[in-house]
Amino acid sequence: MTYEKIDRSELKILPLAQREHKMTVEEIYQLDAEIPSYENKNLAEVADRIVKAHERGGQVIWMMGAHVIRRGNSRFIIDLMERGVITHVATNGAGAIHDLELALIGATLEDVERYIKDGKFGNWEETGRYINEAVKRGYSDKIGYGEAIGRMIQQGFEGINFPYRDISVFAAAYRLGVPITVHRGIGYDITDQHPNADYAAIGYTSGQDFLIFAHAISKLEGGVFLNLGSAVMGPEVYLKSLSMARNIATQRGEEIKYFTTANFDLIQFDDFRDEGKPYEAHYYHRPKKTILVRTVKDGGESFHIQGDFDRTVPHLYLQVVKMLGGAF
């Protein structure tokens, strides 16, 4: 049976110059910026676990939703990669979009409520062109989604340079050789709307990233896994990757169970190490039961850091750098 499909060639795609933006590069923290006050008794312990994992050459995996970038944390993430602390960055498609737009025009974040009224939302020419072209080239070269985006931002594309690539997490990861993976679902992101979106390329490159991420998880023993602001993608990709990694480790007579997890979230839990009962709403919060409870029961330890990412991430960064004895 053949079903009717929407014809993407009928879409009216507008230039980014016609879009108003809610965030600019001016809102990205400088490394020595004054940070809003924040206190959490668990934050120092998480920072200590990160530093100790780094010092023994262990994994420090940074899984994040796009909101972490939108709250101005790009330079902190880049600096931790440059110091060799963060060994793997993972995010969703929106993370790639915001990072690329900031690198290209120094601004991002459209007003969804305004632009959805007449279907302008997401239909912006440069974003769709560059993201999808990077992914198609990545597909051709048999590399992952994240590497393909980072390569385009770092190297430029057909005479187009990215003037703000110094604040691009993706470009920094590509330059430093730090794996950066993007975990996609078709239809999740505005770039999927565009006529040049190649769904086979998206599936292949994101699939490669899943395998790259799972390899990082297979080295997690003694390391730290951070989930920052991802309610579904982060916990789910981590859970499947850990199952794959433990399956192979078990066959080799090895274990992956002594590691630290930390969930950074706006939501507060009375007891974050109790997943609750099926009749309680927080039982269905995946970061809690997956990252904070179920996967660390056999020897790991978990921490929950509640607060806005414009405070929690900068203060984590400051504590890590202080413990390393470095300058900002």
N, C-alpha and C positions, 0 to 999 in steps of 0.2 A: 504493500500500500504506500502511496506517495502522499505526504501531507504538505500543505501549503506552508511556506516560510516567508518571513519578512525579507524584503529586498534592501540590503544595506546600501546599495548604490543610490537609493532615493534619499538618503540622509543628507541634510544640509550641514556641512562641517565648517565651523568658523575658526578664524585665527585666534590664538591665545591673546593677541593684543586687544581683542574686544571683550575679554573677560575681566571682571573685577576679582581681586584676590584678597583673601583674609589673612594671609601670612606672607612675610617677606624675609629676606636674609638678615635684616636688621634685628629680627626677633630670635635669631640663633645665638645662644650664649657664646661669649668669648670664654676662653679657659680660665681667665682670672676675674670673671664677672662676679658681681655681688649676687649671692644666691638667697632667695627667701628662706627664712628659718624653717627648720624641720627636725623633729626628734623621733627616733624609733629605736628601742633598745636592741632590736634584732639586726639593725643595719650594720653596726660595727662587726658583728659576728659574720655576716655574709661577706663583708669586705675582707675580713681575715681569712675566710675560707678561699676566696678568690686569689688572694696574694699567695697563700700557701700552695694552692694548686699550680699557680704560675711558677713558683720557685722550684717545684719538683717536675716541671715540664708537663703538667696535666692539662686536660681540656677545660676551657672556660667558654661555654657555649651561650651566645647571646641571642635568644629568640624574642622577637618583638613585633607588636602591631604597629601600624603606621602612626598612631597617636604619639608614640615616643619621639619620632622625628618632628611631628607637628608642634611639639612642646619645646623645641629648640635645643635638642641634645646632640646634634650631629657631631660637633667638635669634640665632645667628651668621648663618644664612641670611637671616632677616628684616632684620638690620642691614645686610647687604651689599646687599639690595634697596633699603633706605631710602637708602643712600649712592649708589644708582644704578649700582652695580658689576655686579650680576647683572641681565641683561636678559631672561632667560627661565628659568623653572623647569619641569622635566618630571619626572614620576614615574609609578608604577604605581597600581593600585587600592588596594593595601595602604597606600601612602603617604597616600592620601586618608582611609582608614579610621582609621589611627592619629592623624592630625592632627585629624580631627573628634571622635574620642572624647576626646582630650586637651582640646580646646576645650570640650567639653560637660561632662565629669565630672572632668577633671583626672587621668585614669588611662586606661591602655590595656594591651594585650598579655595575652591569655588564655593559659592553660596548655593547649596543644593536646593533649599526651599524656593529660592528665586528662580533658578534656571530649570527646574523640573517642570514648571508651569507650562512652558511651551516647547519642551523637549530639547532645549539647548544643553542641558546637563550632560557633561561627559563628552560632548561632540566638539572637541577642540582639536584643531588640525595637527599642531606640532606634537602634542602628547601622543596621539595615536600613531602618527607617522614614525616617530623615533623609537618608541617602545616596541612597536610591532616589527619595524625593520630590524632592530637589534635582535629580537627573538628569532626572526626568520634567518638571519645570518648565523645566529648561534646554532640553529637547527642544521643549517648547511655544514657548519664546522663541527657538529656533534659535541657541543659544549652545553653547559647548563644555562638556565635563564639568568641567574644572578651574574655570572661571569660575563654573559653577553651584554647585559646592561652596563656593567662596570667598564667593560672594554670600550663601548661606544662613548661613554662620558669622558673617559680618560684620554682616548685617542682622537675624539672628534668624528664627524661623519659628513662626507661629501662636502668638505669646505666649511662645515658648521662646527665651530668650537663651542665649548660649554664654559662661558666666562667665570662661572662660580663653582667650578669643579673642585676647588679646594675645600668646599664644605659638603662634598658628596661622599657619603658612606660607601656607595658602590664603587666609585672611582678609586677611593683609598684602598678598599679591599682588593681590587684588581691590581693596583700598583704594588701593594705589599705582599700579594700572594696569599691572602687570607681567604678561605672559602666563604662565599656569600651566596646563600640559597634562597630562592623564592618559591613559595608553596601556594600554587594556584588552584582555582576552580573556574571553569568556563562560565562566564556570565557574572562573575564577582566584581569585575573591574571595568571602568569606563573604556579602556582600550579595546575591550572585546566587542564594543558596539561598532567599531570602525570597519569600513570596507576592506582595509588591508590586513585585518586580523586573520592570521592563519592558525586555526585551532589545532591542527596536527603539530605545528611547530611549538605552540604553547604547551601542548600535552607532553611532547618529547622533552623539551628543555626543562620543564618543571619536574618531569619524571626523573631526569638525570639528577636534578637537585635533591630530590627525595633520597636517592641512593647515596649521594655525597653526604647529606645530613645524617643518614643512618650509619654511615661509616664513622662520622665524628662521635655519634652516640656509642658506638662499639668501643670507643677509647675512653669512656666516661668514668671508669673505675678510678676513684681518688680525685675526681674533678668536680666541676660545678656546672649545673644547668640552670640558667636564668630564663624565666618567662615573664616578659614585660608587656602587659596590656594586650595579650591575645587570649580571647575567651574561648575560641573553638579551634582555630588553626594550630596554634602552638601546642596545646595539650594533645590534640589528636595526632599530629605528625610525630610528636615526641613519643607517644604511647606505641604507635605501630613500629617506629624505628627501634625502640627499646626491646620490643618483642622479637624483632628480627635479630638484633644484636645478641640478645640473651640466648636465642635458639642456637646460633652458631657457637657462642661461647660455651654453652653447656656440652655440646658435642666435643669440644676440645678440652673438657675438664676444667674450664675457667669460670669465673664469676664476674658479674657486673652488678654490684649491690652496695658497695661502700662509696657513696658519693653524696653531694649536697644539691638540693634543689631549692630555688627561691622563686616565689611568685610575687610580682609587683602589680598591684591592682588598685582601683578606686574603691573596691568593695572591702568592707571590714567583716571579719568573722569573730565570733566569741571564742571559738576553739577551732583553729584552722587545721588541727591534726585529727579531727573527728569528722568523717565524711557525712554523718547524719543518717537520717532514715528516709526511705522513699516518699514519705508523706511530707517531708520538709523541703522547702524551695531550694535551700542551699545544697541539698544532696545532688541536684542536677547542674551545679556549677562545675564545669569540667576542670578548670585549673585547680580547684580545691581537691576534688577526689582523685584526680589523675596525678597531678604534680606534687601535691602536699601530703597525700595519704597513701594511695595504693602502690605507687612505684618505689617507695622508700621504706616499706614495712620490713624488709629483710636485712636492714643494716645501714640504710642511708638516713639522712636527717633533712628536714624541710623547714623553711622559714617563709613567713608571709609579711610583705612590706606594703602597708596600705598608705595611699596618698597620691596626689597628682604627680605626674611624671616631670613636671617642671621643677619639682623639689626632690623627689626620691632619687632620680637618676643623677642630678648634679651632686647631691650629698654622698651618694655611693661613690661617684668618681673621686670626690675630694678625699674620702676616707681611704680608698685604694691607693691613690697617689701618695698620701701621707705615710701610709704603712710601707710603701716601697722606698720611702726616703727621697723621692724625687721632687723636682720643682714643677710648677704649673706652667 
